[in-house]
Amino acid sequence: VTDHRIGFTLHQLEAVMDGKLQPLIEALTTHYQAEKLKQEAAGVV
Protein backbone atom coordinates (compact mmCIF):
# COMPACT_ATOMS: atom_id res chain seq x y z
CA VAL A 1 0.00 0.00 0.00
CA THR A 2 1.46 3.37 -1.00
CA ASP A 3 0.33 6.89 -0.20
CA HIS A 4 2.12 9.02 -2.79
CA ARG A 5 1.09 12.27 -1.10
CA ILE A 6 3.42 11.59 1.82
CA GLY A 7 5.83 9.12 0.23
CA PHE A 8 4.84 6.23 2.48
CA THR A 9 4.84 2.58 1.44
CA LEU A 10 3.71 -0.31 3.58
CA HIS A 11 4.43 -3.85 2.37
CA GLN A 12 1.66 -5.46 4.43
CA LEU A 13 -1.36 -5.55 2.15
CA GLU A 14 -3.05 -8.40 4.00
CA ALA A 15 -2.78 -6.57 7.33
CA VAL A 16 -4.23 -3.40 5.79
CA MET A 17 -7.09 -5.38 4.27
CA ASP A 18 -7.73 -6.80 7.74
CA GLY A 19 -8.16 -3.24 9.03
CA LYS A 20 -4.77 -2.82 10.67
CA LEU A 21 -4.25 0.78 9.60
CA GLN A 22 -2.20 2.11 12.53
CA PRO A 23 1.14 2.41 10.63
CA LEU A 24 -0.58 4.36 7.85
CA ILE A 25 -2.47 6.56 10.31
CA GLU A 26 0.74 7.31 12.20
CA ALA A 27 2.56 8.25 8.98
CA LEU A 28 -0.29 10.54 7.92
CA THR A 29 -0.43 12.16 11.36
CA THR A 30 3.33 12.73 11.42
CA HIS A 31 3.24 14.25 7.94
CA TYR A 32 0.28 16.48 8.78
CA GLN A 33 1.92 17.72 11.99
CA ALA A 34 5.22 18.45 10.20
CA GLU A 35 3.43 20.41 7.47
CA LYS A 36 1.47 22.38 10.05
CA LEU A 37 4.69 23.26 11.92
CA LYS A 38 6.30 24.41 8.66
CA GLN A 39 3.31 26.64 7.91
CA GLU A 40 3.32 28.10 11.41
CA ALA A 41 7.07 28.77 11.22
CA ALA A 42 6.55 30.54 7.89
CA GLY A 43 3.70 32.58 9.36
CA VAL A 44 1.06 30.97 7.14
CA VAL A 45 -1.76 29.76 9.36
PyMOL commands that set and color helices and strands:
alter all, ss='L'
color gray80, all
select helices_A, chain A and resi 13-17+22-41
alter helices_A, ss='H'
color red, helices_A
select strands_A, chain A and resi 2-3+8-9
alter strands_A, ss='S'
color yellow, strands_A
deselect
rebuild
show_as cartoon
